[in-house]
């Protein structure tokens, strides 16, 4: 275990990671131009009888192939799921044909817990979330997006879509707002907590989630039906990935689908303060996942609560996690073929608080909410090879007393970052898009 306050014995900004080195010095810090930060959705004013919770909870950002940014978040005051998209290369939501820049996807009851966003082929949005009031866990997509999905290689059927009801007590698909339809993934108390969402190259949805009885389950569209079609709505295959997987509302899972149909899932087994990174690999044709542990992980950890996965050109998978007890963001290398971690375990950056990461062409971006008087929201830029990393950070906002995990980071095709976070000072969602 690292000891805080021990003198630094290595050139931390440039040397490879070592488990025994002391804390790194704070990277050089800059302030962003004001034009690069946008308040996407502002919260309402509080009143004596109705205190405001804010909008921007569970924020998500994904970059399309054209450089447009797709955003999804929850308006906690209204209990709505919201969605917006920028112009290609843009830094603020673009108004649609109806003149509205922000779309309400679902407003029936209190919706949006554990919201996740992924893009199907053709940059079509797919959202997954739970209803707080009824315990329904669903994903939503737009039938009108099928032509562009199909043009981008997805397996779709563009036959006319049937009329759906706007409510259901049987688990059947329903019509949501703004042309979206909702398909039920499951039901239960706190279902959907810690879940992850991914869409493969054929457009098939895959969702990893904790069940109400503490199993990790995978729900996905079967290969023998179209990914998005009127004939496949409501058809999902489900199986257990782990017989015991303790999830929590503070965690998220990450999924990666490979070209051969293999699904890789990273999730935390969150037992009190002993949250541990876990990996499941489900190969095509197999009914059982292979579980992988990191032999170099600590006995007691708080690691893996917000993992990310990225496939590399050499076939290995970069697994990036934030150990919150140590205050370190680690990079591991997963060999999917052998279902083992390699010997590499690189210390990317020291971050107290809460952090999420995304792989970039030149390295990694880490978005963190740092506590303390000098804290706030910071974007850490880690560039270069593992043998010669350079590190810097951009201060995106103050608020070192805010400790939620409502922040997300993505990378545009040209390598530029995009970050979203809930800012309690304005009670709204902010976007950084340089």
ROVO-726928 format. One line per field, with one value per residue (C-alpha): residue number from 1; residue in three letters; x, y, z. Coordinates in Angstrom, 2 decimals. Layout:
<atoms>
nr	NUM/...;
rest	ALA/...;
x	X/...;
y	Y/...;
z	Z/...;
</atoms>
This chain:
<atoms>
nr	1/2/3/4/5/6/7/8/9/10/11/12/13/14/15/16/17/18/19/20/21/22/23/24/25/26/27/28/29/30/31/32/33/34/35/36/37/38/39/40/41/42/43/44/45/46/47/48/49/50/51/52/53/54/55/56/57/58/59/60/61/62/63/64/65/66/67/68/69/70/71/72/73/74/75/76/77/78/79/80/81/82/83/84/85/86/87/88/89/90/91/92/93/94/95/96/97/98/99/100/101/102/103/104/105/106/107/108/109/110/111/112/113/114/115/116/117/118/119/120/121/122/123/124/125/126/127/128/129/130/131/132/133/134/135/136/137/138/139/140/141/142/143/144/145/146/147/148/149/150/151/152/153/154/155/156/157/158/159/160/161/162/163/164/165/166/167/168/169/170/171/172/173/174/175/176/177/178/179/180/181/182/183/184/185/186/187/188/189/190/191/192/193/194/195/196/197/198/199/200/201/202/203/204/205/206/207/208/209/210/211/212/213/214/215/216/217/218/219/220/221/222/223/224/225/226/227/228/229/230/231/232/233/234/235/236/237/238/239/240/241/242/243/244/245/246/247/248/249/250/251/252/253/254/255/256/257/258/259/260/261/262/263/264/265/266/267/268/269/270/271/272/273/274/275/276/277/278/279/280/281/282/283/284/285/286/287/288/289/290/291/292/293/294/295/296/297/298/299/300/301/302/303/304/305/306/307/308/309/310/311/312/313/314/315/316/317/318/319/320/321/322/323/324/325/326/327/328/329/330/331/332/333/334/335/336/337/338/339/340/341/342/343/344/345/346/347/348/349/350/351/352/353/354/355/356/357/358/359/360/361/362/363/364/365/366/367/368/369/370/371/372/373/374/375/376/377/378/379/380/381/382/383/384/385/386/387/388/389/390/391/392/393/394/395/396/397/398/399/400/401/402/403/404/405/406/407/408/409/410/411/412/413/414/415/416/417/418/419/420/421/422/423/424/425/426/427/428/429/430/431/432/433/434;
rest	UNK/UNK/UNK/UNK/UNK/UNK/UNK/UNK/UNK/UNK/UNK/UNK/UNK/UNK/UNK/UNK/UNK/UNK/UNK/UNK/UNK/UNK/UNK/UNK/UNK/UNK/UNK/UNK/UNK/UNK/UNK/UNK/UNK/UNK/UNK/UNK/UNK/UNK/UNK/UNK/UNK/UNK/UNK/UNK/UNK/UNK/UNK/UNK/UNK/UNK/UNK/UNK/UNK/UNK/UNK/UNK/UNK/UNK/UNK/UNK/UNK/UNK/UNK/UNK/UNK/UNK/UNK/UNK/UNK/UNK/UNK/UNK/UNK/UNK/UNK/UNK/UNK/UNK/UNK/UNK/UNK/UNK/UNK/UNK/UNK/UNK/UNK/UNK/UNK/UNK/UNK/UNK/UNK/UNK/UNK/UNK/UNK/UNK/UNK/UNK/UNK/UNK/UNK/UNK/UNK/UNK/UNK/UNK/UNK/UNK/UNK/UNK/UNK/UNK/UNK/UNK/UNK/UNK/UNK/UNK/UNK/UNK/UNK/UNK/UNK/UNK/UNK/UNK/UNK/UNK/UNK/UNK/UNK/UNK/UNK/UNK/UNK/UNK/UNK/UNK/UNK/UNK/UNK/UNK/UNK/UNK/UNK/UNK/UNK/UNK/UNK/UNK/UNK/UNK/UNK/UNK/UNK/UNK/UNK/UNK/UNK/UNK/UNK/UNK/UNK/UNK/UNK/UNK/UNK/UNK/UNK/UNK/UNK/UNK/UNK/UNK/UNK/UNK/UNK/UNK/UNK/UNK/UNK/UNK/UNK/UNK/UNK/UNK/UNK/UNK/UNK/UNK/UNK/UNK/UNK/UNK/UNK/UNK/UNK/UNK/UNK/UNK/UNK/UNK/UNK/UNK/UNK/UNK/UNK/UNK/UNK/UNK/UNK/UNK/UNK/UNK/UNK/UNK/UNK/UNK/UNK/UNK/UNK/UNK/UNK/UNK/UNK/UNK/UNK/UNK/UNK/UNK/UNK/UNK/UNK/UNK/UNK/UNK/UNK/UNK/UNK/UNK/UNK/UNK/UNK/UNK/UNK/UNK/UNK/UNK/UNK/UNK/UNK/UNK/UNK/UNK/UNK/UNK/UNK/UNK/UNK/UNK/UNK/UNK/UNK/UNK/UNK/UNK/UNK/UNK/UNK/UNK/UNK/UNK/UNK/UNK/UNK/UNK/UNK/UNK/UNK/UNK/UNK/UNK/UNK/UNK/UNK/UNK/UNK/UNK/UNK/UNK/UNK/UNK/UNK/UNK/UNK/UNK/UNK/UNK/UNK/UNK/UNK/UNK/UNK/UNK/UNK/UNK/UNK/UNK/UNK/UNK/UNK/UNK/UNK/UNK/UNK/UNK/UNK/UNK/UNK/UNK/UNK/UNK/UNK/UNK/UNK/UNK/UNK/UNK/UNK/UNK/UNK/UNK/UNK/UNK/UNK/UNK/UNK/UNK/UNK/UNK/UNK/UNK/UNK/UNK/UNK/UNK/UNK/UNK/UNK/UNK/UNK/UNK/UNK/UNK/UNK/UNK/UNK/UNK/UNK/UNK/UNK/UNK/UNK/UNK/UNK/UNK/UNK/UNK/UNK/UNK/UNK/UNK/UNK/UNK/UNK/UNK/UNK/UNK/UNK/UNK/UNK/UNK/UNK/UNK/UNK/UNK/UNK/UNK/UNK/UNK/UNK/UNK/UNK/UNK/UNK/UNK/UNK/UNK/UNK/UNK/UNK/UNK/UNK/UNK/UNK/UNK/UNK/UNK/UNK/UNK/UNK/UNK/UNK/UNK/UNK/UNK/UNK/UNK/UNK/UNK/UNK/UNK/UNK/UNK/UNK/UNK/UNK/UNK/UNK/UNK/UNK/UNK;
x	0.00/1.22/1.99/0.92/3.57/6.57/9.13/8.87/11.67/10.96/10.47/6.73/5.80/7.91/8.83/6.73/4.35/5.64/3.51/6.06/6.47/5.04/2.37/3.02/3.24/0.14/0.23/0.45/-3.03/-4.70/-8.08/-10.23/-11.52/-15.07/-16.36/-15.57/-17.99/-21.75/-24.62/-26.71/-29.65/-30.12/-32.01/-35.07/-35.14/-35.79/-38.78/-39.69/-42.17/-40.29/-36.50/-34.77/-32.75/-31.41/-31.04/-28.02/-28.04/-26.56/-24.95/-23.69/-21.74/-20.92/-19.10/-20.54/-18.45/-19.12/-17.83/-21.27/-21.74/-24.75/-25.84/-28.30/-29.18/-31.95/-33.96/-34.37/-36.97/-39.30/-38.26/-37.57/-34.99/-33.53/-31.41/-29.61/-27.04/-24.59/-23.68/-20.60/-17.67/-20.05/-19.96/-23.66/-26.90/-28.30/-32.03/-33.96/-36.67/-39.13/-36.77/-36.04/-32.43/-33.36/-35.66/-37.64/-37.46/-39.56/-41.60/-44.02/-43.64/-40.18/-37.76/-34.03/-32.23/-28.82/-29.19/-26.73/-26.35/-24.81/-24.78/-25.97/-24.53/-25.43/-25.01/-28.56/-29.12/-30.08/-30.74/-31.17/-32.56/-34.90/-38.16/-37.77/-41.49/-42.28/-38.96/-39.07/-35.72/-35.86/-34.00/-35.30/-34.65/-36.33/-37.84/-37.32/-33.54/-33.60/-32.76/-29.52/-28.74/-29.11/-27.02/-24.23/-24.33/-26.86/-29.19/-32.58/-36.03/-37.66/-41.19/-43.90/-43.88/-47.07/-48.98/-47.90/-49.69/-48.20/-48.32/-48.09/-48.36/-47.30/-43.75/-44.66/-43.01/-44.53/-44.49/-42.44/-42.02/-40.29/-40.70/-38.87/-40.10/-39.27/-38.44/-38.41/-35.17/-36.27/-38.16/-37.25/-36.03/-32.91/-32.65/-30.39/-27.94/-24.36/-25.36/-23.51/-24.80/-23.17/-24.33/-22.31/-21.50/-24.73/-26.79/-27.55/-28.09/-26.19/-26.80/-24.98/-26.80/-27.17/-30.39/-32.52/-31.08/-27.39/-26.51/-24.76/-26.90/-26.47/-29.46/-28.97/-30.77/-30.37/-28.43/-31.34/-33.61/-32.98/-31.29/-33.98/-37.30/-40.99/-40.58/-37.85/-39.21/-39.32/-37.15/-34.08/-31.94/-30.74/-28.13/-26.14/-22.51/-21.80/-23.85/-23.00/-22.30/-23.01/-23.84/-24.50/-25.82/-22.29/-20.98/-21.12/-20.18/-18.36/-18.97/-17.00/-18.11/-15.47/-15.77/-16.28/-19.21/-17.28/-18.62/-16.25/-17.77/-15.95/-17.81/-17.15/-18.11/-19.06/-19.05/-19.00/-15.60/-14.15/-15.14/-13.11/-12.71/-14.14/-14.04/-16.37/-15.71/-18.60/-17.52/-19.84/-21.79/-20.91/-23.53/-21.03/-18.73/-15.06/-14.32/-10.98/-9.39/-6.40/-3.71/-2.02/-5.11/-5.01/-6.74/-9.01/-9.73/-12.18/-11.25/-13.30/-16.39/-16.18/-14.24/-13.65/-12.63/-10.86/-9.73/-6.19/-4.68/-2.63/-5.77/-5.27/-7.88/-6.98/-8.90/-8.81/-10.09/-9.93/-8.84/-10.54/-8.75/-5.34/-6.41/-4.84/-6.15/-4.67/-4.35/-4.31/-3.89/-6.39/-5.57/-9.03/-7.71/-6.11/-8.55/-5.69/-4.18/-0.65/2.10/1.50/-0.23/0.41/-0.30/-1.82/-2.51/-3.11/-6.67/-8.53/-12.32/-14.23/-12.90/-13.93/-11.66/-11.68/-8.94/-7.73/-5.47/-2.58/-3.27/-6.14/-8.51/-9.53/-12.41/-12.42/-14.34/-11.62/-12.55/-11.23/-10.98/-8.81/-10.90/-13.57/-13.95/-10.68/-9.86/-6.53/-4.73/-2.30/-0.32/2.59/3.85/3.91/7.66/7.31/3.95/3.24/0.47/-1.47/-4.94/-7.65/-9.74/-13.32/-15.16/-15.05/-17.04/-14.69/-17.50/-19.60/-18.98/-21.39/-20.22/-22.35/-19.73/-18.69/-15.99/-15.75/-13.34/-14.18/-12.78/-10.17/-8.91/-10.52/-12.20/-15.75/-16.83/-20.19/-20.96/-23.68/-22.87/-24.71/-23.93/-26.17/-28.27/-27.66/-25.65/-22.39/-20.50/-16.81/-16.10/-12.89;
y	0.00/3.48/5.77/9.37/11.93/9.73/11.71/11.01/8.73/8.61/11.09/10.51/12.53/10.44/7.08/3.91/3.17/1.44/0.20/1.38/5.00/7.77/10.21/12.09/15.88/17.69/17.93/21.40/22.93/25.31/27.03/26.38/29.18/30.11/29.37/25.67/25.18/25.20/24.93/22.40/22.30/24.62/23.68/25.47/27.77/26.28/27.37/26.95/24.19/22.62/22.46/21.85/18.70/19.83/18.49/16.68/13.58/10.42/12.37/10.53/11.69/9.68/10.89/10.00/9.07/12.52/14.27/15.17/14.74/12.84/13.68/12.01/12.91/12.97/15.97/14.99/17.68/16.52/12.84/12.87/11.29/13.89/13.72/16.21/16.18/18.79/19.55/17.66/19.22/21.44/22.37/22.98/21.10/21.71/22.48/19.79/20.18/21.24/23.96/22.19/21.44/19.13/16.11/14.45/10.70/9.51/11.46/8.81/8.79/9.10/7.74/7.73/5.95/4.57/6.04/4.88/5.91/4.04/4.66/2.04/1.95/5.19/7.04/6.23/6.75/3.88/4.60/2.24/3.23/2.28/3.75/4.66/4.43/1.04/-0.84/-1.32/-1.51/-0.76/0.42/2.90/3.48/5.12/3.02/5.98/5.51/2.10/3.37/5.00/2.02/-0.29/1.99/1.72/-2.09/-2.91/-5.88/-4.15/-4.63/-1.42/-2.84/-0.52/-0.40/-1.39/1.04/0.61/1.60/4.25/2.04/-1.63/-3.83/-7.01/-6.08/-5.61/-2.77/0.70/3.98/6.70/10.35/11.84/8.67/6.34/2.90/1.16/-2.53/-4.02/-5.58/-6.59/-5.69/-5.42/-3.22/-1.24/-3.25/-1.61/-0.31/-0.55/-1.61/-1.18/-0.87/-1.60/-1.98/-4.24/-3.71/-5.47/-3.21/-5.80/-4.50/-6.05/-4.97/-6.25/-5.56/-6.65/-8.51/-7.86/-11.04/-10.11/-11.89/-10.30/-10.91/-10.29/-9.41/-9.14/-9.42/-12.95/-13.39/-15.15/-12.09/-8.57/-6.19/-3.55/-4.51/-4.78/-8.58/-8.61/-6.07/-7.62/-10.61/-10.86/-13.73/-13.57/-15.51/-15.20/-14.10/-14.42/-16.23/-13.63/-10.05/-7.36/-4.08/-0.58/2.75/4.21/1.75/1.28/-1.62/-1.55/-3.81/-4.50/-6.63/-8.15/-8.92/-12.64/-12.00/-12.31/-10.09/-8.72/-7.26/-5.38/-4.72/-4.19/-6.73/-4.09/-5.47/-2.63/-0.95/-3.99/-3.27/-5.37/-5.32/-8.40/-9.49/-11.88/-13.17/-14.81/-16.46/-17.25/-20.47/-20.71/-20.71/-19.90/-16.93/-17.21/-15.12/-13.34/-11.89/-9.57/-11.48/-8.17/-6.61/-5.74/-7.84/-4.95/-2.42/0.13/-0.48/-0.99/1.03/2.96/0.75/1.35/-1.06/-0.30/-2.72/-2.06/-2.64/-5.56/-7.37/-6.73/-4.83/-1.86/-2.01/1.32/1.58/4.05/2.72/5.21/4.03/4.57/7.52/6.01/5.39/2.10/0.63/-3.14/-5.25/-8.07/-10.91/-12.09/-15.17/-16.59/-14.91/-13.49/-10.16/-9.52/-8.42/-4.77/-2.67/0.98/3.83/6.45/9.33/10.05/11.24/11.63/11.59/10.06/9.48/8.03/7.42/7.05/5.82/8.35/8.02/9.65/8.16/8.61/11.24/11.03/13.17/13.54/15.26/16.18/17.04/19.87/23.64/23.53/20.78/20.70/19.04/18.36/16.74/14.91/14.44/11.49/11.38/9.46/5.91/4.06/4.61/8.39/9.65/13.36/14.61/17.84/18.80/21.33/22.78/22.70/23.88/24.57/22.74/20.55/19.83/18.01/14.26/12.62/10.46/12.19/12.82/11.23/11.64/10.65/11.13/12.51/10.84/13.61/12.89/15.85/15.16/15.90/15.94/16.31/16.69/17.73/21.10/21.60/25.33/25.88/22.78/21.75/19.89/21.30/20.27/20.83/20.49/22.20;
z	0.00/-0.81/2.10/1.67/2.55/1.71/-0.39/-4.11/-5.27/-9.00/-11.83/-11.72/-14.76/-17.13/-15.57/-15.91/-13.07/-9.97/-7.12/-4.56/-5.64/-3.48/-4.61/-7.82/-7.85/-9.08/-12.88/-14.45/-14.33/-16.79/-17.02/-20.13/-22.36/-21.22/-24.73/-24.29/-21.37/-21.92/-19.46/-21.36/-18.97/-15.99/-12.86/-11.56/-8.56/-5.14/-3.11/0.53/-0.23/-3.14/-2.84/-6.16/-6.78/-10.13/-13.63/-15.00/-12.80/-14.35/-17.23/-20.30/-23.34/-26.47/-29.58/-32.98/-35.98/-37.43/-34.31/-32.95/-29.20/-27.91/-24.35/-21.98/-18.42/-15.84/-14.72/-11.08/-10.38/-13.13/-13.03/-16.79/-19.11/-21.48/-24.63/-26.87/-29.68/-30.93/-34.53/-35.80/-33.96/-32.00/-28.33/-27.59/-28.34/-31.81/-32.19/-34.08/-36.73/-34.02/-32.82/-29.53/-28.58/-25.68/-26.13/-23.36/-23.93/-20.98/-18.45/-17.20/-13.44/-11.92/-14.50/-15.21/-12.38/-13.40/-16.91/-19.59/-23.24/-26.18/-29.93/-32.41/-35.95/-37.71/-34.39/-33.31/-29.55/-27.25/-23.57/-20.61/-17.21/-14.38/-13.11/-9.47/-8.72/-10.29/-10.37/-14.15/-15.97/-19.71/-22.77/-25.34/-29.03/-32.05/-34.88/-37.23/-36.79/-38.50/-42.02/-40.86/-38.64/-41.63/-43.87/-41.27/-41.22/-38.51/-38.88/-39.03/-40.49/-41.69/-41.89/-40.51/-36.75/-34.90/-32.72/-29.11/-25.92/-23.66/-20.58/-19.74/-16.67/-18.47/-19.52/-23.16/-25.16/-24.86/-26.74/-25.05/-26.00/-29.07/-31.15/-28.74/-27.76/-24.50/-24.04/-20.56/-19.33/-15.87/-12.72/-9.07/-6.26/-7.27/-10.49/-13.02/-10.44/-11.64/-15.14/-18.42/-21.98/-25.34/-28.95/-31.26/-34.95/-35.97/-33.72/-31.05/-27.54/-24.62/-21.02/-17.93/-14.68/-11.07/-10.39/-7.32/-5.75/-6.30/-9.51/-12.47/-15.55/-19.27/-21.43/-25.18/-28.48/-29.93/-33.15/-34.89/-34.95/-36.29/-33.90/-34.29/-35.87/-35.13/-35.14/-32.48/-30.02/-26.56/-27.55/-25.32/-24.11/-20.52/-18.60/-15.39/-15.66/-11.94/-9.31/-6.67/-7.63/-5.09/-6.79/-5.56/-6.76/-6.75/-9.36/-13.11/-15.36/-18.70/-21.71/-24.87/-27.82/-30.10/-33.81/-33.19/-30.83/-27.57/-24.80/-22.13/-18.96/-16.18/-12.94/-9.22/-6.62/-4.07/-0.53/1.99/1.47/-0.30/-3.89/-6.30/-10.04/-11.75/-15.40/-17.23/-20.75/-22.59/-25.83/-28.77/-28.29/-24.59/-21.85/-19.09/-18.72/-17.82/-14.72/-14.41/-11.26/-11.05/-9.09/-8.28/-6.76/-3.08/-0.43/0.56/-2.16/-3.42/-7.04/-10.16/-9.29/-12.59/-15.04/-18.73/-21.50/-24.77/-27.49/-28.70/-32.13/-30.78/-29.60/-25.90/-23.90/-21.73/-18.45/-16.61/-13.03/-10.18/-6.78/-4.49/-1.34/-2.90/-5.01/-8.14/-11.64/-12.89/-16.38/-16.69/-19.84/-20.40/-22.79/-23.81/-25.65/-22.50/-20.07/-18.01/-17.14/-18.38/-16.02/-16.91/-14.28/-15.00/-12.63/-14.93/-12.55/-8.87/-8.27/-5.00/-5.07/-7.98/-11.50/-14.87/-17.85/-21.62/-23.96/-26.55/-29.62/-27.73/-24.28/-21.83/-20.49/-16.83/-15.56/-11.78/-9.03/-6.52/-2.90/-0.76/-0.86/-3.99/-5.51/-8.17/-11.57/-13.42/-16.74/-16.57/-19.87/-19.96/-23.22/-24.67/-24.34/-21.01/-20.89/-21.28/-20.10/-19.88/-17.65/-17.31/-16.18/-16.97/-14.17/-15.41/-12.32/-8.61/-5.98/-3.95/-1.51/-4.09/-3.95/-6.40/-9.31/-11.93/-14.59/-17.89/-20.54/-24.21/-27.11/-30.53/-33.67/-33.96/-30.44/-28.67/-25.31/-24.26/-20.62/-18.88/-15.20/-12.77/-11.23/-7.95/-7.96/-10.98/-10.38/-13.97/-16.58/-17.94/-21.09/-21.83/-25.56/-26.71;
</atoms>
